[in-house]
Amino acid sequence: MKMKLFQTICRQLRSSKGFSVESAALVAFSTSSYSCGRKKKVNPYEEVDQEKYSNLVQSVLSSRGVAHTPGSVEEDTLLCGPVSKHKPPKQGEDRRVPQNWFPIFNPERSDKPNASDPSVPLKIPLQRNVIPSVTRVLQQTMTKQQVFWLERWKQRMILELGEDGFKEYNSNIFLQGKRFHEALESILSPQETLKERDENLLKSGYIESVQHILKDVSGVRALESAVQHETLNYIGLLDCVAEYQGKLCVIDWKTSEKPKPFIQSTFDNPLQVVAYMGAMNHDTNYSFQVQCGLIVVAYKDGSPAHPHFMDAELCSQYWAKWLLRLEEYTEKKKNQNIQKPE
């Protein structure tokens, strides 16, 4: 009925002057018919003057997916690891398992304080001897790529500052770090144990940077204290052992000239933390053990420091990587001794 009415209207319209209705239009109202002659929709991108914008299009397409220059992101990736939280495992690398496994945690110890624990934070002096330090092991087991980028950065700095300027730069960085640690030790030590507090040490951007972290730090157990792993044969000097947000942690204070919001950006610092942790947990100078770590990256301009908390599971993962580096160091030293002439 409706179709007949519509056809009647169309006939009347055809008879009208100046108005035309094509019969193909009827197809649009049929659910059982399809017009192959229907006009094809035009892609709006095809209407662009491609000759006029060809250079722009070509430049955009050619830059898509191109890596950044080695002076920026690639250096950070190789030296500090990618910022992505989900790094795809490299073939063969992450599948390696330490040949001589030793646990990071000590089942005979508790992380809870007891009455026999000293009320004053431990500060055991580091004994310099032939036993390798954590820092030495990590430095001498860097990959060839890491060594390359580090040397490239050094040469670039020397080119800019000169030999003497580069030495002065390194001295200033070392001095800033030393004063930063001295200031933190002064803040975290019990007041009655301090002979004199240098207020000038506390007036720095680095200290301002960590103020929000210090509010969550309590129950200090050790400060600038040496650790030794007698079984695995290495030593180290940890910055601090204290509770952070109620969790007992080995805390490592770091300074940086650029933001490091991800733990991957801290390069080998997590390995350093777990190395100290594993040694302390089996060192007879300590009656307790630690199962968590914390890396705090402070900034000279006073901007809020980035805390990187490491729970027991993450510490265990980094511990396996530390054991591999330690085995690599031991193997390298063994080969060097073999090659030495008698």
C-alpha positions in Angstrom: 0.0 0.0 0.0 2.8 2.4 1.0 4.8 1.5 -2.2 1.8 2.3 -4.4 1.3 5.6 -2.7 5.0 6.4 -3.2 4.9 5.5 -6.9 1.8 7.8 -7.3 3.7 10.7 -5.7 6.7 10.0 -8.0 4.5 10.1 -11.1 3.1 13.4 -10.0 6.6 14.8 -9.4 7.8 13.7 -12.9 4.9 15.6 -14.5 6.0 18.7 -12.6 8.4 21.2 -14.4 11.9 21.5 -13.3 12.0 18.4 -11.1 13.3 15.0 -12.0 13.5 11.8 -10.0 15.7 9.0 -11.3 14.3 5.5 -11.1 17.4 4.3 -9.5 16.4 6.3 -6.4 13.7 3.7 -5.8 16.4 1.1 -5.2 17.3 2.8 -1.9 14.0 1.9 -0.4 14.2 -1.8 -1.3 15.6 -4.2 1.1 16.0 -6.9 -1.5 17.8 -4.9 -4.3 21.3 -3.5 -4.6 22.4 -0.9 -7.1 25.9 -1.6 -8.5 25.8 1.8 -10.1 25.6 3.7 -6.8 28.3 6.4 -6.6 31.4 5.4 -4.8 32.2 7.3 -1.6 35.3 9.6 -2.0 38.1 9.2 0.5 38.8 12.7 1.8 42.5 12.0 1.8 42.3 11.5 -2.0 41.1 15.0 -2.4 44.4 16.4 -1.0 46.7 17.9 -3.6 49.3 15.1 -3.3 51.8 16.8 -5.5 51.7 19.9 -3.4 52.2 18.1 -0.1 54.4 15.2 -1.4 57.5 16.5 0.4 55.7 16.8 3.7 54.2 13.4 3.4 57.5 11.8 2.5 59.2 13.5 5.5 56.6 12.3 7.9 56.7 8.7 6.6 60.5 8.6 6.5 60.7 9.7 10.2 58.2 7.2 11.4 59.9 4.6 13.6 63.3 6.1 13.2 65.4 5.7 16.4 66.6 8.7 18.3 70.2 9.9 18.0 72.8 7.9 20.1 73.4 11.0 22.1 70.0 10.8 23.7 67.7 7.8 24.1 70.0 5.1 22.9 72.7 6.0 25.4 70.2 5.9 28.3 68.8 2.6 27.0 72.2 0.9 26.9 73.5 2.5 30.1 70.4 2.6 32.2 67.9 0.2 30.5 64.7 1.1 28.6 62.1 3.1 30.4 59.4 0.6 29.5 58.2 -1.3 32.5 57.7 -4.4 30.4 61.1 -5.0 28.8 61.0 -8.0 26.4 63.6 -10.5 27.4 66.7 -10.8 25.2 67.2 -14.2 23.7 69.6 -16.2 25.7 70.4 -13.5 28.3 67.5 -13.8 30.7 67.5 -17.6 30.4 70.9 -17.9 32.1 70.9 -19.4 35.5 73.6 -18.9 38.1 75.8 -22.0 38.3 76.5 -21.5 42.1 73.2 -20.6 43.6 73.1 -19.0 47.0 70.0 -17.6 48.7 69.6 -13.9 49.3 67.6 -14.4 52.4 68.6 -16.1 55.6 65.9 -18.4 57.0 67.6 -18.4 60.4 67.0 -14.6 60.8 64.0 -12.4 61.3 63.4 -9.0 59.9 61.7 -8.0 63.2 63.6 -6.1 65.8 64.5 -7.8 69.0 65.8 -6.7 72.4 69.4 -7.6 71.6 69.5 -5.2 68.6 71.6 -2.1 69.3 69.7 1.2 69.8 72.4 3.1 68.0 72.7 2.5 64.2 75.5 0.2 63.3 78.5 1.8 61.5 81.0 -0.9 60.7 84.1 0.4 59.0 85.1 -1.0 55.6 88.3 -3.1 55.7 90.2 -2.6 52.4 91.7 -5.9 51.3 92.0 -8.2 48.3 88.3 -9.1 48.4 86.5 -7.4 45.5 83.9 -4.8 46.3 80.4 -4.7 44.8 81.3 -1.5 42.8 84.4 -3.2 41.3 82.4 -6.3 40.2 79.7 -4.2 38.5 82.3 -1.9 36.8 84.3 -4.8 35.4 81.4 -6.8 34.1 79.8 -4.0 32.1 78.8 -5.1 28.6 80.8 -3.9 25.6 77.9 -1.7 24.5 77.8 0.0 28.0 81.6 0.5 27.9 81.3 2.0 24.4 78.6 4.5 25.4 80.4 5.4 28.6 83.6 6.1 26.8 81.8 8.1 24.1 80.2 10.2 26.8 83.6 10.7 28.4 85.2 11.8 25.1 82.3 14.2 24.5 82.7 15.8 27.9 86.5 16.1 27.4 85.9 17.7 24.0 83.6 20.2 25.7 85.4 20.8 29.0 89.0 19.8 28.2 91.0 17.2 30.2 91.4 19.4 33.3 87.8 20.6 33.1 86.6 17.0 33.0 88.7 16.0 36.0 87.2 19.0 37.9 83.7 18.0 36.8 84.2 14.5 38.2 85.7 15.9 41.4 82.7 18.1 41.9 80.3 15.3 41.3 82.1 13.1 43.8 82.2 16.0 46.4 78.5 16.7 46.0 77.7 13.0 46.5 80.0 12.9 49.6 78.4 15.9 51.2 74.9 14.6 50.4 75.6 11.4 52.2 77.2 13.2 55.1 74.1 15.4 55.4 71.8 12.4 55.4 73.9 10.6 58.0 73.6 13.7 60.2 69.9 13.8 59.8 69.3 10.1 60.4 71.7 9.7 63.3 70.4 10.0 66.9 71.1 13.6 68.1 73.0 12.4 71.2 75.6 10.7 69.0 76.4 13.8 67.0 79.3 15.9 68.2 78.5 18.8 65.9 76.0 19.2 63.0 77.1 21.2 60.0 74.0 23.2 59.1 75.6 24.2 55.8 75.4 20.6 54.7 71.6 20.6 55.1 71.2 23.7 52.9 71.2 22.0 49.5 68.8 21.1 46.7 69.5 17.4 47.2 68.3 17.5 50.8 65.3 19.5 49.9 64.6 16.9 47.2 64.4 14.0 49.6 62.3 15.8 52.4 59.1 13.9 51.4 61.1 10.6 51.5 62.6 11.3 54.9 59.1 11.7 56.4 58.5 8.0 55.7 61.9 6.8 57.0 62.2 5.6 60.6 63.9 2.9 62.8 67.4 3.4 61.4 69.5 0.2 62.0 72.7 1.0 60.1 74.4 4.0 58.4 77.4 3.9 56.1 78.1 0.4 57.3 80.3 -2.3 55.7 79.0 -5.8 54.8 80.9 -8.9 53.7 79.6 -12.1 52.1 82.1 -14.7 53.3 80.7 -17.5 51.1 80.4 -15.5 47.9 83.6 -13.5 48.7 82.7 -9.8 48.2 82.4 -6.7 50.3 80.5 -3.4 50.2 79.5 -0.3 52.0 75.8 0.3 52.3 74.2 3.7 52.8 71.4 3.0 55.2 69.2 0.3 56.7 65.9 1.7 57.9 62.2 1.3 57.7 60.5 3.0 54.8 56.7 3.1 55.1 56.9 0.3 57.7 59.1 -2.0 55.6 62.8 -2.6 56.6 64.9 -1.7 53.6 68.5 -1.4 52.4 68.3 2.2 51.2 70.7 3.6 48.5 70.8 7.4 48.1 71.7 8.5 44.6 72.0 11.9 42.9 71.2 12.7 39.3 71.3 15.6 36.9 68.3 14.3 35.0 65.0 12.7 36.1 64.9 9.0 36.7 61.3 8.1 37.3 61.7 4.4 36.5 63.8 1.8 38.2 65.2 0.8 34.8 66.7 4.3 34.5 68.9 3.6 37.6 71.2 1.2 35.6 73.0 -1.2 38.0 71.7 0.4 41.2 69.2 -2.4 41.9 72.0 -5.0 41.6 74.1 -2.9 44.1 71.2 -2.9 46.6 70.6 -6.7 46.5 74.3 -7.4 46.7 74.5 -5.4 49.9 71.3 -7.1 51.1 72.5 -10.6 50.5 75.8 -9.9 52.2 74.2 -8.3 55.2 71.7 -11.1 55.6 74.6 -13.5 56.0 77.1 -11.2 57.8 77.7 -12.2 61.4 77.9 -8.5 62.4 74.2 -8.2 61.9 71.6 -10.0 63.9 68.6 -9.1 61.6 67.9 -9.5 57.9 66.3 -7.3 55.2 63.9 -8.4 52.5 63.2 -5.1 50.7 65.3 -2.4 49.0 64.8 1.3 48.2 66.7 3.5 45.7 66.2 7.2 46.1 67.2 9.5 43.3 67.7 13.1 44.5 67.9 16.2 42.3 70.1 19.3 42.7 67.3 21.7 41.8 65.3 20.5 44.8 62.6 18.8 42.7 61.0 15.8 44.5 63.2 12.8 44.5 62.0 9.6 42.9 61.8 6.6 45.3 62.1 3.1 43.7 60.8 0.5 46.1 61.9 -3.2 45.7 59.8 -5.9 47.4 61.1 -9.3 48.2 60.1 -10.8 44.8 61.8 -8.1 42.8 64.9 -8.3 45.0 65.1 -12.1 44.3 64.9 -11.4 40.5 67.8 -8.9 40.7 69.7 -11.2 43.0 69.9 -13.8 40.3 71.3 -11.2 37.9 73.8 -10.2 40.5 75.0 -13.8 40.9 75.5 -14.0 37.2 77.6 -10.8 37.2 79.6 -12.1 40.2 80.3 -15.4 38.3 81.3 -13.4 35.2 83.8 -11.4 37.3 85.2 -14.5 38.9 85.7 -16.2 35.6 87.3 -13.1 34.1 89.8 -12.8 36.9 90.6 -16.5 36.6 91.4 -16.2 32.9 93.5 -13.1 33.6 95.5 -15.1 36.2 96.0 -18.0 33.7 97.3 -15.6 31.1 99.9 -14.0 33.4 103.4 -15.3 32.8 105.0 -17.2 35.6 
